[in-house]
Amino acid sequence: MGYAGYFLIVKDFCDYARSQKIPVGPGRGSAAGSLVSYALKITNIDPIKFELLFERFLNPERVSMPDIDIDFADRGRDKIIQYVIEKYGSENVCQIITFGTMMARGVVRDVGRVLGMPYSDVDKIAKMVPERIGITLETALKEVPELAQLKQTDKRVERLLDYSITLEGLARHCSTHAAGVVIAPSALTNYVPLFKGTRDEITTQYDMKMVEEIGLLKMDFLGLRTLTVIDDTLRMVKESGGPEIDIDNLP
C-alpha cells in the first residue's frame, strides 16, 4: 500500500515534538497494535507484551489507509503543525474543512429567524424536539404529539416546520477540522480546491472523506488538554522539591 513513507512522516513529527518537550500521547486506537509504530517510537506501548491486535490496524480486508491518531498536548499542537508546514512547504500542507449542518433544533431556529417569528415562540417549538443525536424533524413529529398537533392547528408553525424539513441536513457553515491536516507531494492546488477562512486560514474545500477518496494523505494532529495537565503536574512536583517522574516509564 506504499505505507512506509507515511510511517516515516509520522515518526519525524513525533520526534520533533519530543525534541521540543511537547508531550506526545502513548498511542491509541488501532495503531497501538502495530509493532512498527512501537519500533519507530510513534507509540510507546509494547503490542506484544500487552497482546494488542495488529489486525485492527492493517489487514487485507481493510481497503482504506489506516491512520495513526496522534495526541499532542494542546498547548504545543500548533507548533507541530507549523513544523510540518515549514518542512513540506506551505503550498503542500493545509488543514481540512468541516461543514456544520442544519440539524433539527438549529434549523427550526434559523428558519424562524428568517420568517421574523418571535424568538420565544420559535424557541418553544425547537425545545419540543427531543435532544438526541441524529434526531430528525420527521421523527420528532411522530414522537411528540404536541408538536404534531401544533403543526396541524397553526399555519405559521406548519410553514416553519415545512421549510425546516426541506432545509434539514444541508450545510450551514464551514469551519476547520479539529485534527485533520493534509500533506501533498506538490502544491495542493494540483489536487484539491482551497478555501480561505475569515481569519485568512487556508483549508481544503473538500471535507475529510473526499480528501481521502481522491488519494490525499490525511494526518491527525489531536490537541489533548489532558497531556498538558499531566505535563504541568510533573513540572509542579519537580519544582516543589519532589522527584522527576518519567510518565512514559511508569508500570
Salt bridges, closest charged atoms under 4 A:
ASP12 OD2 - LYS87 NZ 3.36
ASP15 OD2 - LYS11 NZ 2.93
ASP67 OD2 - LYS218 NZ 3.23
ASP71 OD1 - ARG28 NH2 2.90
ASP78 OD1 - ARG77 NH1 3.85
ASP110 OD1 - ARG113 NH2 2.97
ASP110 OD2 - ARG172 NE 2.53
ASP121 OD2 - ARG156 NH2 3.42
ASP123 OD1 - ARG109 NH2 2.73
ASP123 OD2 - LYS127 NZ 3.01
GLU131 OE1 - ARG105 NH1 3.63
GLU143 OE2 - ARG132 NH2 3.01
ASP154 OD1 - ARG156 NE 3.96
GLU158 OE1 - LYS155 NZ 3.43
ASP162 OD1 - LYS151 NZ 3.16
ASP200 OD1 - LYS196 NZ 4.00
ASP220 OD1 - LYS218 NZ 3.00
ASP231 OD2 - ARG75 NH2 3.53
ASP232 OD1 - ARG75 NH2 2.95
ASP232 OD1 - ARG235 NH2 3.26
GLU239 OE2 - ARG235 NH1 3.46
GLU244 OE1 - LYS238 NZ 3.44
